[in-house]
Amino acid sequence: MTKNTVDTTDVLVIGGGIAGMLVAVQLRQRGASVTLAERGRLGQAASALNAGGVRQQFFQPENIKAAQATVRFLTGFQAEHGIGIGFTQRGYLYLCQTPGQDQRLAEGLAAQHELGVPSRRVSVSDIQELAPGVATGDVIAGYYCPTD
């Protein structure tokens, strides 16, 4: 008599979207036997339709490190698993309209630089080059990370 896969797996992951697939991959890398259950095609439901992003421009070291790990994972996914996931790094841009916002983002910039994030403060003219068409009339500066 053959046992059902569900009876012999360490972990059953339900849902083959990006979250389910990432959980399954991480568990498998840690030695667990994993069964991934998806009613349709992997990664073809909401995960294939969203315009989600990843950013490393945080203030707390723990958040910055988690974001860096996510970027490393996503940029290396195809080489490691042979599956293209369509991850592209186009950068993330914050706009400041007040000196207080500028000061607060400068604090985050210092924390990011301590951990090697290539974020930077940009001028209004830089913003216009990075994001043509963005209204900058009330903008005093921006903060940008090209690897987001």
ZIQUIGI-V448838 format. One record per residue. SS is DSSP state (helix for helix, strand for strand, loop for the rest). NEAR is the number of other ideal C-beta (glycine too) atoms within 8 Angstrom. D_LAST is the distance of its C-alpha to the last C-alpha in Angstrom with 2 decimals. Layout:
ss->SS near->NEAR d_last->D_LAST
ss->SS near->NEAR d_last->D_LAST
//
This chain:
ss->loop near->2 d_last->51.33
ss->loop near->3 d_last->47.58
ss->loop near->6 d_last->45.23
ss->loop near->6 d_last->42.48
ss->helix near->7 d_last->38.95
ss->helix near->7 d_last->38.07
ss->helix near->6 d_last->41.02
ss->helix near->7 d_last->39.85
ss->loop near->10 d_last->36.10
ss->loop near->6 d_last->34.61
ss->strand near->10 d_last->31.90
ss->strand near->8 d_last->31.76
ss->strand near->12 d_last->28.35
ss->strand near->5 d_last->28.90
ss->loop near->8 d_last->26.30
ss->loop near->11 d_last->24.45
ss->loop near->10 d_last->21.26
ss->helix near->8 d_last->17.87
ss->helix near->8 d_last->18.93
ss->helix near->13 d_last->22.36
ss->helix near->12 d_last->21.36
ss->helix near->9 d_last->18.94
ss->helix near->9 d_last->21.76
ss->helix near->12 d_last->24.27
ss->helix near->9 d_last->22.47
ss->helix near->8 d_last->22.02
ss->helix near->12 d_last->25.66
ss->helix near->10 d_last->26.95
ss->helix near->6 d_last->25.35
ss->loop near->6 d_last->27.25
ss->loop near->4 d_last->30.47
ss->loop near->8 d_last->31.08
ss->loop near->8 d_last->32.60
ss->strand near->12 d_last->30.52
ss->strand near->10 d_last->31.51
ss->strand near->10 d_last->28.94
ss->strand near->9 d_last->30.68
ss->loop near->9 d_last->29.38
ss->loop near->3 d_last->31.76
ss->loop near->6 d_last->30.09
ss->loop near->6 d_last->27.73
ss->loop near->7 d_last->24.80
ss->loop near->11 d_last->21.51
ss->loop near->7 d_last->23.36
ss->loop near->8 d_last->23.78
ss->helix near->6 d_last->21.30
ss->helix near->10 d_last->18.43
ss->helix near->7 d_last->18.96
ss->helix near->5 d_last->19.16
ss->loop near->6 d_last->16.31
ss->loop near->3 d_last->13.29
ss->loop near->4 d_last->11.21
ss->loop near->6 d_last->7.54
ss->loop near->9 d_last->5.68
ss->loop near->9 d_last->4.73
ss->loop near->14 d_last->6.36
ss->loop near->14 d_last->8.35
ss->loop near->11 d_last->11.55
ss->loop near->6 d_last->15.09
ss->loop near->7 d_last->16.69
ss->helix near->8 d_last->16.38
ss->helix near->6 d_last->16.76
ss->helix near->9 d_last->13.78
ss->helix near->14 d_last->11.56
ss->helix near->9 d_last->13.23
ss->helix near->8 d_last->12.92
ss->helix near->12 d_last->9.14
ss->helix near->12 d_last->9.32
ss->helix near->8 d_last->12.03
ss->helix near->9 d_last->10.30
ss->helix near->13 d_last->7.67
ss->helix near->8 d_last->10.95
ss->helix near->9 d_last->12.88
ss->helix near->10 d_last->11.06
ss->helix near->8 d_last->10.83
ss->helix near->8 d_last->14.43
ss->helix near->11 d_last->15.85
ss->helix near->9 d_last->17.66
ss->helix near->5 d_last->19.15
ss->helix near->6 d_last->20.31
ss->helix near->7 d_last->21.57
ss->loop near->4 d_last->22.27
ss->loop near->6 d_last->20.59
ss->loop near->4 d_last->17.99
ss->loop near->9 d_last->15.68
ss->loop near->4 d_last->13.98
ss->loop near->7 d_last->10.35
ss->loop near->4 d_last->8.58
ss->loop near->9 d_last->5.38
ss->loop near->4 d_last->6.39
ss->loop near->10 d_last->4.50
ss->strand near->9 d_last->5.55
ss->strand near->11 d_last->9.13
ss->strand near->9 d_last->11.78
ss->strand near->10 d_last->15.37
ss->strand near->12 d_last->18.30
ss->loop near->7 d_last->21.80
ss->loop near->7 d_last->23.75
ss->helix near->6 d_last->24.28
ss->helix near->6 d_last->23.78
ss->helix near->9 d_last->20.24
ss->helix near->12 d_last->19.57
ss->helix near->8 d_last->21.25
ss->helix near->8 d_last->19.42
ss->helix near->13 d_last->15.91
ss->helix near->9 d_last->17.43
ss->helix near->9 d_last->18.43
ss->helix near->12 d_last->14.98
ss->helix near->13 d_last->13.94
ss->helix near->8 d_last->16.88
ss->helix near->13 d_last->15.98
ss->helix near->14 d_last->12.47
ss->helix near->9 d_last->14.30
ss->helix near->7 d_last->16.92
ss->loop near->10 d_last->14.64
ss->loop near->6 d_last->13.11
ss->loop near->12 d_last->9.61
ss->loop near->7 d_last->9.52
ss->strand near->11 d_last->9.07
ss->strand near->8 d_last->12.14
ss->strand near->9 d_last->14.62
ss->strand near->11 d_last->15.36
ss->loop near->7 d_last->18.69
ss->helix near->10 d_last->19.77
ss->helix near->6 d_last->20.50
ss->helix near->10 d_last->17.02
ss->helix near->15 d_last->15.76
ss->helix near->10 d_last->18.38
ss->helix near->6 d_last->17.24
ss->helix near->10 d_last->13.52
ss->loop near->7 d_last->14.64
ss->loop near->5 d_last->18.30
ss->loop near->3 d_last->20.29
ss->loop near->8 d_last->18.66
ss->loop near->5 d_last->21.66
ss->loop near->9 d_last->21.49
ss->loop near->4 d_last->25.12
ss->loop near->5 d_last->24.61
ss->loop near->12 d_last->21.33
ss->loop near->8 d_last->21.87
ss->strand near->11 d_last->18.44
ss->strand near->15 d_last->14.71
ss->strand near->15 d_last->11.80
ss->strand near->13 d_last->8.72
ss->strand near->15 d_last->5.81
ss->loop near->7 d_last->5.59
ss->loop near->9 d_last->3.81
ss->loop near->13 d_last->0.00
//
